[in-house]
Amino acid sequence: MRKALVPGVVAVALVAAGGAWFAGRAPASAEGPAEGPPPVPVVSGKVKTEDVPILKTGIGTVSAFNTVTVKVRVDGQLEKVAFTEGQEVKAGDLLAQIDPRPYRAVLDQATAAKAKDEALLANAKRDLTRDEGLISKQFVSQQVLDTQRALVDQQTAQVAADQAAIDAAKVNLAYTTITSPLDGLTGIRLVDQGNIVHATDTSGLVVITQTHPISVIFTLPENLLDQINEARAGGTPLKVIAYSADDSTKLGEGTLALIDNQIDQTTGTLKLKATFPNPDNRLWPGEFVSARLLTATRKGGLTVPAQTIQRGPIGTFVWVIRPDNSVEMRTVTVGQIQGGTALVDKGLTAGETVVVDGQYKVKVGGKVIATPQGSQTADVVAPGDAAK
C-alpha cells in the first residue's frame, strides 16, 4: 500500500515545483520591455574660437648658405695645417701654410732685377741729357740722340716689367698662406701636412660650409602659388618654421627668401627657399626637415582637438553631444590640422560639445557620460560597472 502512494506524492511535488517556477517568471514578463543600453563613457571637449595661423607644410632639405672647397693656388710642400676638423672659422683665419721659401727667392730675384734696370735707366737718362746739350753745338749727330732716347724708353719699359714681376712674385708668395674665405665650419681634412700639393689638384684641402645663416629648400603643391604670391604682396617676408622630419621638434624660424622661377612639371610642385639665422646650429646641412610656411592668420577660427575629427564613408565628421547627452554624427569641413588642433571651416558652431575620445563605442542617438578633456584622472566607467 505504501509503495503505491510513492508515485502519487512525487507527481504532486513536481506539479508544485512547476507552479512555483511559473509564478517566479510571471512578474518578470509583466514588467514590460527591457531598458536600453547603458550610457557610454567618453571624453568631451568644446568647440573654441581662436586666431589660427594658416600653415602650408612641405618636406625640405637644409642647405649651407655658402659652400667653399678650399684649394691651393701654387705648388709646394704643405708645411702646416692650422685648422681642426669641425672647427668654426672666421673669414681670414689661417687654414694652412705652403713652404714659402721658393716664392720668396723669386721675389728677391725680381726685386734685384728691378734695381739693376733702374740703375741702367738712370745712366741712360744722364746720357740723353748730355746728348741733348751737345746737339745744338753739333758735337753729336741726330742719329745718336735718337738712339739714346730709344734706349731710355727701353730701360723704362724694362723697369715696368720688373715691377710686374715683383707684383706677381708677391701674389704667389701670398698664395702660400691659405686663409678662410668666409665664416663657417670646416669639414674633414682632405690633405695631410707634409704632402706636396699642386694648383691643379681637384680635391682641395677642406670644405667649409656657412651655417650662420643657413637655407632650407622645400616644396609645396603648385596650386598654392597664387595664395603664396598674394601673401607676399603685402611686402612683409613670410615666416617659415622648420621642424624635425617627424614633426616632433621645432628647429628654428626663418623667412621665405624666394620661389623658384619654374614649376617642376614631373611632380607638380613649387620649390621654395627660406633663410634661417640658425645661431645654435640646430639646422645642419643635408638634414631633412618639415617646413611650415605661414601664409595668413584666420581670425576667430573654430577649433577642436585633432583626434575629434573622424573619417568614414561620408567623409570627415565629428560626434556632437546634445544637451540631453545623446550624440549625433555631424559632417564637417576641415581647413587644416596642425599641432594637435583642427581648424573647422564648416559644420560646427562655437561652444558646442564634441566627443574627443571614446568614439569607437558611440552610436547615433546613443547616450554618453561625458568627462571634459583634461579633468579626467582615471578611466571613466559606466554606473553598472561601478556597482560591480
Number of C-alpha atoms within 10 A of each C-alpha: 5 6 7 8 9 10 10 10 10 11 11 10 11 11 11 12 12 11 12 12 11 11 11 11 11 11 10 11 10 8 8 8 8 8 6 8 8 14 19 21 21 23 22 24 22 20 19 17 16 13 13 19 17 18 19 18 19 20 18 25 20 23 23 20 17 16 15 17 16 19 18 24 18 18 18 21 17 22 17 17 18 14 18 14 14 13 13 16 21 15 11 12 15 17 19 19 21 25 18 18 12 12 22 16 13 18 21 15 16 22 17 14 18 21 15 13 19 18 13 18 21 14 14 21 19 14 17 21 14 13 21 18 13 14 14 11 9 10 10 15 13 14 9 14 19 14 12 20 18 14 18 21 15 14 20 19 14 18 21 15 16 22 17 14 19 21 15 16 21 17 14 20 21 17 18 23 17 21 19 19 16 17 18 25 19 23 17 13 16 12 15 13 16 14 13 14 21 16 12 12 12 10 13 19 23 19 19 25 22 22 27 20 17 23 27 31 23 24 21 20 16 15 11 13 15 10 11 17 12 12 16 14 9 9 8 10 14 18 19 25 21 27 21 18 16 9 14 10 12 15 19 19 17 21 20 22 18 13 18 13 9 9 15 14 9 6 10 12 19 21 19 19 20 26 22 25 16 18 12 10 14 13 28 17 18 12 14 21 26 23 30 22 25 19 19 16 12 13 11 12 19 24 25 25 23 16 15 22 22 16 10 7 6 7 10 14 19 23 24 24 24 15 9 8 17 19 22 18 16 13 18 17 15 17 14 17 18 17 9 10 16 21 25 20 15 12 13 20 15 14 12 14 23 28 27 25 19 15 17 7 12 20 15 11 13 17 21 25 19 23 19 16 15 9 9 11 7 6 9 16 14 13 13 9 9 8 7 5
